[in-house]
Amino acid sequence: MNGSSFAQFIPLILIFVIFYFFLIRPQQKRVKDHKAMVNSLKRGDEVITSGGIIGTVEKVMEDDRIEVNVADNVKVQVIRSTITSLLQKEVKK
């Protein structure tokens, strides 16, 4: 192998490095943050599911399910991973 054949691989290596820093690494961070958010859910948290349903966590179950209150006397069970975000509670002045 001489220097010119190695120089042909430099653009390929650069493309991989760019993909890693701009696509792979941020996606891994989002997955890690989502997993931490889902694991920290507790009773009273207001959440949004992947289906767009907004509700309040009533009970966190052991088998990867969460009971969410979506209206008066209406409770549904959802899988933890379908919770997309946690709504921030507004601080009243």
N, CA, C and O of each residue as an XYZ file, in Angstrom:
372
protein
N       0.833     -1.186      0.000
C       0.000      0.000      0.000
C       0.871      1.239      0.000
O       1.784      1.374      0.814
N       0.588      2.114     -0.894
C       1.338      3.363     -0.904
C       0.442      4.502     -0.443
O      -0.724      4.289     -0.113
N       0.982      5.694     -0.421
C       0.277      6.861      0.099
C      -0.959      7.235     -0.703
O      -1.925      7.744     -0.135
N      -0.951      6.993     -2.016
C      -2.096      7.394     -2.839
C      -3.319      6.514     -2.580
O      -4.450      6.994     -2.649
N      -3.104      5.233     -2.285
C      -4.260      4.371     -1.999
C      -4.868      4.717     -0.643
O      -6.082      4.610     -0.470
N      -4.048      5.127      0.314
C      -4.576      5.569      1.608
C      -5.341      6.880      1.458
O      -6.355      7.089      2.122
N      -4.862      7.751      0.597
C      -5.514      9.043      0.367
C      -6.907      8.864     -0.228
O      -7.757      9.741     -0.074
N      -7.154      7.752     -0.899
C      -8.475      7.492     -1.456
C      -9.488      7.180     -0.361
O     -10.685      7.390     -0.556
N      -9.029      6.681      0.791
C      -9.935      6.346      1.884
C     -10.234      7.528      2.801
O     -11.166      7.458      3.602
N      -9.476      8.593      2.702
C      -9.676      9.749      3.572
C     -11.084     10.343      3.432
O     -11.710     10.615      4.456
N     -11.615     10.559      2.218
C     -12.991     11.084      2.129
C     -14.025     10.139      2.769
O     -14.983     10.602      3.389
N     -13.837      8.840      2.621
C     -14.750      7.880      3.228
C     -14.699      7.970      4.756
O     -15.734      7.919      5.421
N     -13.510      8.101      5.296
C     -13.346      8.233      6.744
C     -13.974      9.535      7.224
O     -14.627      9.556      8.268
N     -13.791     10.611      6.486
C     -14.388     11.898      6.856
C     -15.913     11.831      6.842
O     -16.567     12.383      7.727
N     -16.468     11.169      5.859
C     -17.925     11.019      5.798
C     -18.444     10.257      7.014
O     -19.463     10.634      7.594
N     -17.755      9.195      7.399
C     -18.168      8.433      8.580
C     -18.101      9.293      9.845
O     -19.010      9.248     10.674
N     -17.041     10.067      9.992
C     -16.894     10.936     11.173
C     -18.010     11.975     11.212
O     -18.582     12.233     12.271
N     -18.317     12.564     10.074
C     -19.396     13.557     10.007
C     -20.737     12.915     10.362
O     -21.506     13.480     11.139
N     -21.022     11.744      9.801
C     -22.260     11.043     10.137
C     -22.344     10.741     11.625
O     -23.405     10.877     12.234
N     -21.224     10.332     12.206
C     -21.231      9.994     13.629
C     -21.580     11.209     14.475
O     -22.444     11.121     15.348
N     -20.929     12.337     14.236
C     -21.131     13.508     15.082
C     -22.438     14.245     14.808
O     -22.969     14.898     15.706
N     -22.965     14.157     13.598
C     -24.186     14.892     13.285
C     -25.452     14.044     13.293
O     -26.546     14.600     13.392
N     -25.349     12.728     13.193
C     -26.541     11.890     13.154
C     -26.582     10.844     14.269
O     -27.550     10.790     15.027
N     -25.567     10.033     14.374
C     -25.598      8.897     15.295
C     -25.536      9.356     16.751
O     -26.357      8.936     17.568
N     -24.582     10.202     17.077
C     -24.407     10.632     18.466
C     -25.610     11.408     19.007
O     -26.045     11.113     20.120
N     -26.177     12.388     18.283
C     -27.363     13.081     18.806
C     -28.565     12.144     18.989
O     -29.335     12.309     19.936
N     -28.731     11.168     18.097
C     -29.831     10.214     18.229
C     -29.656      9.367     19.482
O     -30.629      9.100     20.187
N     -28.435      8.944     19.767
C     -28.176      8.166     20.983
C     -28.471      9.001     22.228
O     -28.969      8.470     23.221
N     -28.174     10.287     22.187
C     -28.443     11.167     23.322
C     -29.952     11.320     23.526
O     -30.426     11.293     24.661
N     -30.708     11.479     22.437
C     -32.163     11.595     22.557
C     -32.773     10.327     23.153
O     -33.661     10.402     24.003
N     -32.300      9.172     22.712
C     -32.805      7.900     23.239
C     -32.494      7.786     24.720
O     -33.341      7.351     25.500
N     -31.294      8.169     25.116
C     -30.889      8.107     26.524
C     -31.747      9.058     27.376
O     -32.192      8.681     28.461
N     -31.981     10.291     26.889
C     -32.801     11.260     27.615
C     -34.246     10.786     27.737
O     -34.862     10.950     28.790
N     -34.799     10.194     26.660
C     -36.178      9.694     26.693
C     -36.309      8.559     27.700
O     -37.280      8.504     28.454
N     -35.339      7.658     27.713
C     -35.380      6.537     28.650
C     -35.321      7.038     30.094
O     -36.029      6.523     30.959
N     -34.486      8.029     30.353
C     -34.397      8.600     31.700
C     -35.708      9.280     32.094
O     -36.147      9.154     33.237
N     -36.337     10.002     31.159
C     -37.607     10.670     31.441
C     -38.693      9.654     31.750
O     -39.458      9.835     32.697
N     -38.769      8.588     30.962
C     -39.803      7.570     31.158
C     -39.603      6.840     32.482
O     -40.573      6.523     33.170
N     -38.349      6.572     32.840
C     -38.076      5.875     34.095
C     -38.336      6.736     35.315
O     -38.522      6.204     36.410
N     -38.354      8.062     35.155
C     -38.570      8.946     36.294
C     -40.032      9.370     36.460
O     -40.333     10.202     37.315
N     -40.947      8.811     35.654
C     -42.356      9.186     35.773
C     -42.902      8.775     37.134
O     -42.549      7.729     37.678
N     -43.781      9.636     37.675
C     -44.399      9.343     38.961
C     -45.839      9.837     38.945
O     -46.259     10.546     38.030
N     -46.579      9.453     39.965
C     -47.994      9.824     40.066
C     -48.118     11.345     40.086
O     -47.382     12.034     40.793
N     -49.066     11.854     39.294
C     -49.317     13.285     39.231
C     -48.642     13.990     38.071
O     -48.969     15.143     37.791
N     -47.711     13.341     37.385
C     -47.053     13.949     36.222
C     -48.035     14.041     35.065
O     -48.815     13.118     34.827
N     -47.994     15.151     34.352
C     -48.843     15.316     33.172
C     -48.017     14.952     31.949
O     -46.935     15.502     31.744
N     -48.524     14.024     31.129
C     -47.754     13.469     30.025
C     -48.526     13.547     28.712
O     -49.744     13.723     28.689
N     -47.775     13.410     27.622
C     -48.358     13.306     26.280
C     -47.919     11.963     25.709
O     -46.736     11.627     25.745
N     -48.873     11.193     25.182
C     -48.540      9.906     24.574
C     -48.220     10.109     23.087
O     -48.442     11.187     22.536
N     -47.702      9.070     22.460
C     -47.374      9.168     21.036
C     -48.627      9.336     20.178
O     -48.537      9.788     19.036
N     -49.786      8.979     20.713
C     -51.046      9.171     20.000
C     -51.622     10.563     20.173
O     -52.662     10.884     19.596
N     -50.946     11.400     20.972
C     -51.406     12.767     21.169
C     -52.350     12.939     22.340
O     -52.937     14.008     22.503
N     -52.508     11.919     23.152
C     -53.406     11.996     24.306
C     -52.654     12.631     25.473
O     -51.538     12.230     25.802
N     -53.284     13.628     26.090
C     -52.708     14.289     27.252
C     -53.439     13.777     28.483
O     -54.669     13.738     28.516
N     -52.679     13.387     29.489
C     -53.291     12.880     30.703
C     -52.344     12.981     31.885
O     -51.198     13.414     31.763
N     -52.864     12.566     33.037
C     -52.102     12.600     34.282
C     -51.815     11.175     34.726
O     -52.701     10.321     34.704
N     -50.584     10.922     35.126
C     -50.196      9.587     35.581
C     -50.905      9.289     36.895
O     -50.791     10.050     37.856
N     -51.633      8.183     36.932
C     -52.331      7.754     38.139
C     -51.553      6.671     38.871
O     -51.452      6.686     40.098
N     -51.000      5.724     38.103
C     -50.303      4.603     38.725
C     -49.207      4.128     37.781
O     -49.416      3.999     36.575
N     -48.034      3.871     38.356
C     -46.921      3.297     37.598
C     -46.855      1.827     37.970
O     -46.659      1.480     39.135
N     -47.018      0.967     36.979
C     -47.057     -0.473     37.221
C     -45.688     -1.078     36.930
O     -44.857     -0.478     36.247
N     -45.476     -2.264     37.455
C     -44.177     -2.926     37.332
C     -43.906     -3.467     35.928
O     -42.752     -3.496     35.501
N     -44.915     -3.885     35.217
C     -44.718     -4.571     33.936
C     -44.736     -3.618     32.736
O     -45.369     -3.899     31.718
N     -44.027     -2.478     32.871
C     -43.834     -1.538     31.767
C     -45.121     -0.848     31.324
O     -45.226     -0.394     30.185
N     -46.096     -0.771     32.225
C     -47.344     -0.074     31.918
C     -47.529      1.091     32.874
O     -47.004      1.093     33.987
N     -48.287      2.083     32.417
C     -48.629      3.239     33.231
C     -50.119      3.481     33.062
O     -50.641      3.429     31.949
N     -50.797      3.744     34.163
C     -52.219      4.078     34.112
C     -52.326      5.596     34.057
O     -51.820      6.296     34.934
N     -52.994      6.101     33.010
C     -53.100      7.540     32.781
C     -54.571      7.945     32.842
O     -55.422      7.328     32.201
N     -54.858      8.979     33.614
C     -56.197      9.534     33.722
C     -56.339     10.594     32.633
O     -55.651     11.615     32.665
N     -57.241     10.353     31.656
C     -57.389     11.276     30.531
C     -58.602     12.190     30.678
O     -58.671     13.231     30.025
N     -59.558     11.818     31.525
C     -60.738     12.641     31.800
C     -61.308     12.172     33.137
O     -60.787     11.236     33.742
N     -62.363     12.812     33.592
C     -62.972     12.395     34.849
C     -63.438     10.956     34.740
O     -64.234     10.617     33.865
N     -62.946     10.119     35.622
C     -63.288      8.691     35.686
C     -62.953      7.923     34.409
O     -63.558      6.883     34.148
N     -62.017      8.404     33.621
C     -61.570      7.687     32.427
C     -60.066      7.450     32.551
O     -59.266      8.380     32.448
N     -59.698      6.189     32.773
C     -58.290      5.828     32.917
C     -57.927      4.840     31.830
O     -58.695      3.929     31.521
N     -56.752      5.024     31.252
C     -56.261      4.098     30.233
C     -54.878      3.620     30.649
O     -54.143      4.322     31.344
N     -54.539      2.418     30.211
C     -53.208      1.897     30.465
C     -52.400      2.025     29.178
O     -52.851      1.633     28.102
N     -51.202      2.580     29.308
C     -50.320      2.753     28.155
C     -48.964      2.134     28.484
O     -48.592      1.990     29.648
N     -48.252      1.780     27.448
C     -46.898      1.263     27.591
C     -45.967      2.460     27.830
O     -46.116      3.506     27.198
N     -45.019      2.297     28.737
C     -44.115      3.403     29.096
C     -43.463      4.054     27.880
O     -43.371      5.280     27.809
N     -43.017      3.255     26.936
C     -42.272      3.799     25.795
C     -43.135      4.671     24.885
O     -42.595      5.402     24.055
N     -44.467      4.612     25.020
C     -45.325      5.460     24.185
C     -45.485      6.860     24.756
O     -46.106      7.712     24.121
N     -44.942      7.117     25.933
C     -44.959      8.469     26.491
C     -43.881      9.266     25.755
O     -42.697      8.932     25.811
N     -44.311     10.326     25.066
C     -43.348     11.095     24.281
C     -42.769     12.262     25.052
O     -41.598     12.597     24.873
N     -43.565     12.890     25.911
C     -43.016     14.022     26.650
C     -43.759     14.241     27.952
O     -44.869     13.751     28.159
N     -43.116     14.982     28.808
C     -43.628     15.320     30.126
C     -43.941     16.806     30.093
O     -43.068     17.617     29.783
N     -45.193     17.176     30.415
C     -45.562     18.581     30.409
C     -45.053     19.243     31.677
O     -45.158     18.677     32.764
N     -44.512     20.423     31.541
C     -44.009     21.159     32.695
C     -45.175     21.824     33.408
O     -46.046     22.422     32.778
N     -45.179     21.712     34.718
C     -46.223     22.370     35.510
C     -45.866     23.841     35.633
O     -44.722     24.200     35.913
N     -46.876     24.691     35.417
C     -46.659     26.122     35.508
C     -46.596     26.534     36.970
O     -47.365     26.048     37.799
N     -45.682     27.425     37.271
C     -45.561     27.942     38.634
C     -46.507     29.111     38.781
O     -46.420     30.092     38.041
N     -47.423     29.003     39.752
C     -48.396     30.071     39.976
C     -47.793     31.126     40.884
O     -47.145     30.813     41.883
N     -48.018     32.389     40.518
C     -47.465     33.498     41.303
C     -48.452     33.980     42.331
O     -48.156     34.909     43.082
